[in-house]
Amino acid sequence: MIFARLAAAALLGAVLAAPAQAEGYGAQLEGFDYPHEVRRFAFTSQAKPVEMAYMDVAPTGPANGRVALLLHGKNFCAATFESAIAALAKAGFRVIAPDQIGFCKSSKPDGYQYSFHQLAANTRALLASLGVERSVVLGHSMGGMVATRYALDHPAATERLVLVNPIGLEDWKAKGVPYATVDKLLEGERKTSPEAIKAYQLKFYYSGEWKPAYDRWVDMAFGMYAGPGKEAVMRASALTSDMIFTQPVVYEFPKLKVPTTLIVGLTDRTAPGANRAAPEIAKTLGDYPALGKAAAAAIPGAELIEFPELGHSPHVQAPAEFEAALLKALGR
């Protein structure tokens, strides 16, 4: 997990009180409660039986006949969309929020070849099983890369693409970040601690301001590393880190053929692998004020919404502000 690189970060460690030790959860996040019923889509992928966990939330306000698909990031789970789910359901949307294979409450099969094409195909199969032909597709962080691939592979099934502080707005390898083998990434996974997770989130997700409500997400993130399924969790995390680094989507932005909205918190500086780069390269990475504008220019007809004071997780940091902007965009 990319959190591990901050384990010894003196800059942030001085201002952080160590969080309470997270509970040990199962390999499929057993023991951590989601805000809605968790269902399971069982299917075969790469000759392996797998289960994709998801929440399927009916509208709580007058139904508008639309579906919102929410795709989580690498260090996140579907549960982190809790407030957005409630807002969308109140606005009349049916909301479907899955955990991708390899993450959170879903299967983590040995020997699985992770790719954005595969995750998009899995997600499309889930929606087809639920009778959903078309949906708004919202992706946050790594979910933005999955959502982009989904929209490229399944444009007829994508009503609108919404990218929330997506990673993948730049090609880190092409900019000079050295490659790390899966074995090296796994070494980093083994150094993950709740203190490192909190330090990383404080710096990148929340603009340097911590709220007690965020502790729950530290507990969720570290809980799988403290539980009996930690080896499967760490292997899946290392493999998906490799996927993120080696499968850029930025070059295909001009090929998108669906209405697209970019929502960007401008204090974000997330750049996977930046800790491996030379200092002169690292300081140029994760420049979201510039990256957001460049992505909006590359995607035909894209709309850009910027939050100057927010970080990598605007939907968690300032849910009311985020949800108002999201619903306005979806109403156009």
C-alpha positions in Angstrom: 0.0 0.0 0.0 1.3 3.5 -0.9 0.7 4.5 2.8 3.9 2.6 3.8 6.2 5.2 2.4 5.2 7.7 5.1 5.9 5.3 8.0 8.9 7.4 9.1 7.6 10.8 7.9 8.9 13.1 10.5 7.2 16.1 9.0 3.7 14.8 9.7 4.6 12.5 12.6 5.3 15.4 14.8 1.7 16.6 14.5 -0.1 13.3 14.7 -1.3 11.5 17.7 -1.1 7.8 17.1 -4.6 6.4 16.3 -6.0 3.6 18.3 -4.9 0.2 17.0 -7.4 -1.0 14.4 -9.3 -4.1 14.8 -8.2 -7.1 12.7 -10.8 -7.7 10.0 -11.1 -10.6 7.6 -9.6 -10.8 4.1 -13.0 -9.7 2.8 -13.3 -7.0 5.5 -15.5 -9.2 7.7 -16.3 -7.3 10.9 -16.5 -3.8 9.3 -20.0 -2.6 8.8 -21.2 -0.9 5.6 -24.0 1.7 5.6 -26.3 -0.6 3.6 -26.9 -4.3 3.0 -23.9 -5.9 1.2 -24.9 -8.3 -1.6 -22.7 -10.6 -3.6 -22.4 -11.2 -7.3 -20.9 -14.7 -7.8 -19.3 -15.4 -11.2 -16.2 -17.0 -12.8 -13.3 -14.9 -13.9 -10.0 -16.1 -15.3 -11.2 -19.7 -14.5 -11.6 -18.7 -10.8 -14.8 -18.5 -8.8 -15.1 -15.0 -7.3 -17.6 -12.9 -5.5 -18.0 -9.1 -6.1 -19.5 -7.4 -3.1 -21.8 -4.4 -3.7 -24.5 -2.2 -2.2 -27.7 -1.6 -4.3 -29.6 1.3 -2.7 -33.0 2.2 -3.9 -34.1 5.9 -4.2 -35.3 7.4 -0.9 -36.8 10.5 -2.8 -39.0 10.4 -5.8 -37.4 8.0 -8.3 -35.9 9.7 -11.4 -35.3 6.4 -13.3 -31.6 6.9 -13.3 -28.7 4.8 -11.9 -25.5 6.0 -10.3 -22.5 3.6 -10.3 -19.9 4.6 -7.8 -16.3 3.2 -8.2 -13.9 3.4 -5.2 -10.2 4.2 -5.2 -7.3 1.9 -4.3 -7.1 2.8 -0.6 -10.8 3.2 -0.3 -13.9 0.9 -0.3 -17.5 1.4 -1.4 -18.4 2.3 2.2 -16.4 5.6 1.9 -19.2 6.8 -0.5 -21.7 6.7 2.5 -22.7 10.3 2.3 -22.8 10.5 -1.5 -25.0 7.4 -1.6 -27.5 9.1 0.7 -27.5 12.3 -1.3 -27.9 10.5 -4.6 -30.7 8.3 -3.3 -32.5 11.3 -1.9 -32.3 12.9 -5.3 -34.0 9.9 -6.9 -31.1 7.8 -8.1 -30.7 4.1 -7.6 -27.1 3.8 -6.4 -24.9 0.8 -7.0 -21.5 0.8 -5.2 -19.3 -2.3 -5.7 -16.0 -3.3 -4.2 -13.8 -4.4 -7.1 -12.3 -7.9 -7.1 -9.1 -7.7 -5.0 -10.5 -5.0 -2.7 -12.4 -4.7 0.6 -15.4 -7.1 0.8 -14.7 -8.8 -2.5 -12.7 -11.9 -3.4 -8.9 -11.7 -3.6 -8.0 -14.7 -5.7 -4.4 -16.0 -6.0 -2.9 -15.6 -9.4 -5.4 -13.1 -10.7 -4.2 -10.8 -13.5 -5.5 -7.4 -12.6 -6.2 -4.9 -15.4 -8.5 -2.0 -15.8 -10.1 -3.8 -18.7 -10.9 -6.8 -16.4 -12.3 -4.6 -13.6 -14.4 -2.7 -16.1 -15.7 -6.0 -17.5 -16.5 -7.4 -14.1 -18.4 -4.2 -13.3 -20.3 -4.3 -16.5 -21.2 -8.0 -15.8 -22.5 -6.9 -12.3 -24.8 -4.2 -13.8 -26.0 -6.6 -16.5 -26.9 -9.1 -13.8 -29.0 -6.4 -12.1 -30.8 -5.4 -15.3 -29.0 -2.0 -15.5 -28.4 -1.1 -19.1 -27.1 2.5 -18.6 -25.8 4.5 -15.7 -23.9 7.5 -14.5 -20.4 6.3 -13.8 -18.5 8.0 -11.0 -14.9 7.1 -10.2 -12.8 8.4 -7.4 -9.0 8.1 -7.2 -8.1 4.7 -8.8 -11.8 4.4 -9.5 -11.3 7.2 -11.9 -9.0 5.0 -14.0 -11.6 2.1 -13.8 -14.4 4.5 -14.7 -12.4 5.9 -17.7 -11.8 2.3 -19.0 -15.5 1.5 -18.4 -16.6 4.5 -20.4 -14.1 3.7 -23.2 -15.1 0.0 -23.4 -18.9 0.5 -22.8 -19.9 4.0 -24.0 -23.5 3.0 -24.7 -23.8 1.9 -21.0 -22.4 5.2 -19.8 -24.8 8.1 -19.4 -22.2 10.5 -17.9 -18.7 10.0 -16.6 -17.7 11.8 -13.4 -14.1 11.7 -12.3 -13.4 12.8 -8.7 -9.7 13.5 -8.1 -8.8 10.6 -10.3 -5.2 9.3 -10.3 -3.9 8.5 -13.8 -4.0 12.1 -15.0 -0.3 11.7 -15.8 2.0 8.8 -16.7 4.4 8.5 -13.8 6.8 6.1 -15.6 7.1 8.4 -18.6 7.9 11.3 -16.3 10.8 9.4 -14.7 9.4 7.4 -11.8 11.4 4.1 -11.6 9.5 0.8 -11.9 9.1 -1.3 -8.7 8.6 -5.0 -9.0 5.7 -6.7 -7.3 8.1 -8.2 -4.8 9.4 -4.7 -3.9 5.8 -3.4 -3.6 5.0 -6.3 -1.3 7.9 -5.4 0.9 6.3 -1.9 1.3 2.9 -3.5 2.1 4.4 -5.3 5.0 5.5 -2.0 6.6 1.9 -0.6 6.6 0.9 0.9 10.0 -2.1 2.9 11.2 0.1 5.8 11.9 1.4 5.8 8.4 -2.1 5.6 7.0 -3.2 8.5 9.0 -0.2 10.6 8.1 -0.8 9.9 4.4 -4.5 10.7 4.6 -3.9 13.9 6.5 -1.4 15.2 4.0 -3.1 14.2 0.7 -6.8 13.6 1.5 -7.8 16.3 3.9 -5.5 19.3 3.3 -3.7 18.9 6.6 -6.8 19.1 8.8 -7.9 16.0 10.7 -11.5 15.4 11.9 -12.4 12.5 14.3 -14.8 11.2 11.7 -11.8 10.2 9.5 -10.6 7.7 12.1 -13.1 5.2 10.8 -11.5 5.1 7.5 -8.0 4.6 9.0 -9.5 1.7 10.9 -11.1 0.3 7.8 -7.9 0.6 5.8 -5.6 -1.0 8.3 -8.0 -3.5 9.7 -7.4 -5.9 6.7 -3.7 -5.7 7.3 -4.1 -6.7 11.0 -6.5 -9.6 10.4 -6.1 -13.3 9.5 -6.3 -12.7 5.7 -3.5 -10.1 5.6 -1.3 -12.1 3.2 -4.0 -12.2 0.6 -4.8 -8.5 1.2 -1.1 -7.5 0.8 -0.6 -9.5 -2.4 -3.7 -8.0 -4.0 -2.6 -4.5 -3.0 0.9 -5.0 -4.5 -0.6 -6.4 -7.7 -3.1 -3.6 -8.1 -0.3 -1.0 -7.5 1.5 -2.6 -10.4 -1.6 -2.3 -12.5 -2.0 1.4 -11.7 1.6 2.1 -12.6 1.8 0.1 -15.8 -1.6 0.7 -17.4 -2.0 4.5 -18.0 -5.3 5.8 -19.3 -4.3 9.4 -19.8 -3.4 8.9 -23.5 -6.9 7.8 -24.2 -8.8 10.8 -22.8 -9.4 12.2 -26.3 -11.2 9.0 -27.3 -13.9 9.5 -24.7 -17.3 9.9 -26.3 -19.5 10.4 -23.3 -20.4 13.7 -21.3 -17.7 14.0 -18.7 -17.3 16.0 -15.5 -14.0 16.4 -13.6 -14.3 17.3 -9.9 -10.9 18.2 -8.5 -9.7 19.2 -5.0 -6.8 21.4 -5.7 -4.7 20.7 -2.6 -4.2 17.1 -3.7 -0.7 16.0 -4.6 -1.3 12.3 -4.9 1.3 10.6 -7.2 1.8 6.9 -6.8 5.5 6.0 -6.9 6.7 9.6 -6.3 8.7 8.4 -3.3 10.9 6.3 -5.7 11.6 9.3 -8.0 14.5 11.7 -7.9 13.6 14.8 -5.9 13.6 17.1 -8.9 11.1 14.7 -10.6 9.0 14.1 -7.5 8.3 17.8 -7.0 6.7 18.0 -10.4 4.2 15.1 -9.9 0.7 15.3 -8.6 0.1 18.9 -9.6 -3.7 18.6 -9.6 -4.4 22.3 -10.4 -2.5 21.8 -13.7 -3.5 18.1 -14.2 -7.2 18.8 -13.9 -7.1 21.6 -16.5 -5.0 19.4 -18.9 -7.4 16.5 -18.5 -10.5 18.7 -19.1 -8.8 20.1 -22.3 -8.0 16.6 -23.5 -11.5 15.1 -22.9 -14.0 16.4 -25.6 -16.5 18.8 -24.1 -15.4 18.1 -20.5 -16.6 20.2 -17.6 -14.2 21.0 -14.8 -15.3 21.8 -11.2 -12.5 22.9 -8.9 -12.4 23.1 -5.1 -9.4 25.2 -4.1 -9.4 24.2 -0.4 -10.1 20.5 -0.7 -7.8 17.5 -1.2 -7.9 14.0 -2.6 -11.2 13.0 -1.0 -13.6 16.0 -1.5 -16.6 13.7 -1.0 -15.4 12.8 2.5 -13.8 16.1 3.5 -16.7 18.4 2.5 -19.7 16.2 1.6 -22.3 18.9 1.4 -20.2 21.1 -0.9 -19.3 18.1 -3.0 -22.8 16.7 -3.3 -24.3 20.0 -4.2 -21.8 20.3 -7.1 -22.3 16.7 -8.2 -26.1 16.9 -8.2 -25.9 20.2 -10.2 -23.7 18.5 -12.8 -25.9 15.5 -13.0 -28.9 17.7 -13.5 -27.5 19.3 -16.7 
